[in-house]
Amino acid sequence: MTEAQQRDYENLSAKWCIPFSQNHLNYSDILGNTENVIIEIGFGMGQATALIAEENPGTNYIGIEVHRPGVGRLLGEIQRKNLSNLFIIEHDAVEVLEAMIPDNSVQGFHIFFPDPWPKKKHHKRRLIKRPFTDMLCTKLSRFGYIHMATDWQPYAQFALEELNLTAGLKNKYTGFAETNRQRPQTKFELKGKNAGRDIFELVFEKKDGNGI
């Protein structure tokens, strides 16, 4: 961690970090309102996360990340931008969803440029696969969405297949989604573009009770 990240972590984490617990979150108690909740899994250094929260003050955001320098960096961004709609949980995302996130309560999940684990022997470590996608679906509210972006085509195809096979989800598009121009560019996205890789996006929505 840089000195600034360490300072911001020490000074701001008590205010903006939600401690991990085995109890479901009561959003209104923590966030102070009943607006929609969007969860970003693995926000890296958090620049794009802070921009999205700044541009959408009427929506609540919770970022989940285990990389402490990134947590410190995003805490600094929250203070500099005077954000009141963005909180952080510094813990493993799977455990957070299992223990803390109520079913049918999340308007959307953002998963931007997760580790592709390119070697075949490491594919089991990929985040976007069943049964994790089943749990994401369970946590989504009616018509909630999952938005994933990656610069690794094999992972994009793998995720597309896993999401297509997830009961309760439907692809908003016939295949990969159109590029979302409103999504801020992340450091990992720029790195992929500079390496000559294309960007692939997926947007899946939760079906209603009639399977539509």
N, C-alpha and C positions, 0 to 999 in steps of 0.2 A: 504494500500500500504506500502511496505517496504520503507526505506529511499532511497535505490538505485532506486527502481521503480519510486518514486516521483521525484527524481533528474533527471532521464532519461526522464520522461514525461515532466518536465518543460523545459529541455534543448534541447530536440530533436523533440518534437511534431510539432513545427512550420516548420521543414524541411521535415518530413516524414509523417505527418498526413494531409490528404486532408479534408478540411472543408466540412460539409454537405451543400448542396445548392439545389435549385430547377431547376438547369440547367444541361443539359447533359455534361458529361465529354468529353473533347477533349484529348484523351489519349496521342497523340504526344506532346502536350504542356506540360503535367504533367510528362510523363515518358521519354520524350526526344527521342523516337524512335517509330517505327511502328510495333514492334514485337507483337506476340500473348499475349493476356491478360488472366490470370487465376484469378478467384476470389475465395477466401476461406471465407466461412460464419461461424463465430463463431470459431475463432482460439484458444480460451482459453488463455493459457500462451505463446503460440507462438513458442515453441521450434521446433516442427515439421515444422511449417511454414517457419522458418528461414533456416532450413536444406534443405528443398525443393528448396527455392530460391537460396541458395548457390550452390546447385548441378546443377542448370539449369540457368546459368547466361544469356542465350539468350532468356529467357521468362520473361515477366512482371507479377508480382503478386500484387494483392490488397487484403488485409485482412480486413474483416468487423467484428467489435467486440464492445460491449458496456461495457465490464468489464474493468474498467480503470487500475487495477493492471496488467492485461494481456497486455494491450496496452503499459504500461510502461516497462514491461519485454521485449516485442518484440522490442520496440525502442532501448533498450540496446543491444539486439542481432544484430540488424541492424548495429549499430555502431561497435560492437566488430568484426563482420564478414566483415565489410566494404562493405555492400551490397548496390547496386545502383538500384536494380530491384524489390524492395518491398516497397509498400506504405500501409498506414492504413486509413480506414475511421471509426471513432468512432461514430457510430450511428446505429439505428435500421435497420436491413438488408432489410426488406420489403420496407421501405421508401426510402432507398438508391437505390434499384433496380428500383422502380417506378419513381424516380425523376432524378437520375444521370446517369444511365447506358443505353446507346443507344441500340436499338434493333439490333440483328444480329451482335453483336460486341465482344462476350466473347467466347474464345476457350474452357474454361472448368470451372465448378464449383466444388470446393472441400467442402464437408460437412462431417467432421470427428467427430463422437461421439457427435452428438447434444443431448440435453436434451430429454430423451425418454418420459417424462411425463407419467409414468406407470399407474396411476390411470385413470379409464375409464372417469371420469368426467373432466379430464384434457387433454384428447386426442385432443380436439379442439386447444390446444396450440402447438401441434407438428408442426414443421416447414415443414417437407416433406409431404405435402398433397396438393390436389387441393383446390383453384385455384393457389396457390403459384407455384406449379410445372409447370403450364401453363405459368406463367410469366418467370420462368427460361428458358423454351424452347424458348420463344420469344426473350430472350436476347442472346441466343446462336448463334454463327456463324454457317455456314454450316458444318455439321459433328462434331460440338462441343459436349462436353460430360458433364454429371453429375456423379460425383463419391462420393458415400456416404458410410460411414462405421459406424457400431454400434455394441455394445456388448449386445443389448437388443433384443432378438429374436422376441417378439411380435411387436416391432416397425419395425424391419427389414421386417417382413411379411406385415405389414400395408403399409410401404413405397413402397414395391415391387408392391402391388396392386394399389396404387395411381399412381405410375410412369407408370405402364402398361396401365392405363386408361387415361393417358395424351396424347392427340392427338399431333402428331409431334415428339414423342420420340419412340425409339425402344431399347429393351434390347440387349446389346452386347452379353449376354449369354442366356441360356435357363431359368435360374432362378437367383440364387445368383452368383456373380462373383468369380473368383479365387482370392485367397489371393494375394494382391499386395505386393511383397517382397521389392519393391523399395520405398514404402511409409514408412517414418519414424514412429516409434512407439510413440504414444502420451501417456501422463500421464493417461488419462482416459482409454486408451486401456489397459495399464499395470494393472490398478486398476481392470478392468473387468476380465482380465486373472487370476489375483490373486484370484478373487472371484469364479473362475471356470466357467466363462461364455465364450462361443464361440464368435468369431468375424465374422460378416456378412458384406459383401461388395456388393454394387450395382453399376453397370456402365451402364448408358443409354446414347445413342447418338441421336443427332438430325437427323431426316430424311431429305433427299434432297427434292427438289421441286416436285419430282415425287412420293413422299411417300415411298421411298426405304431407 
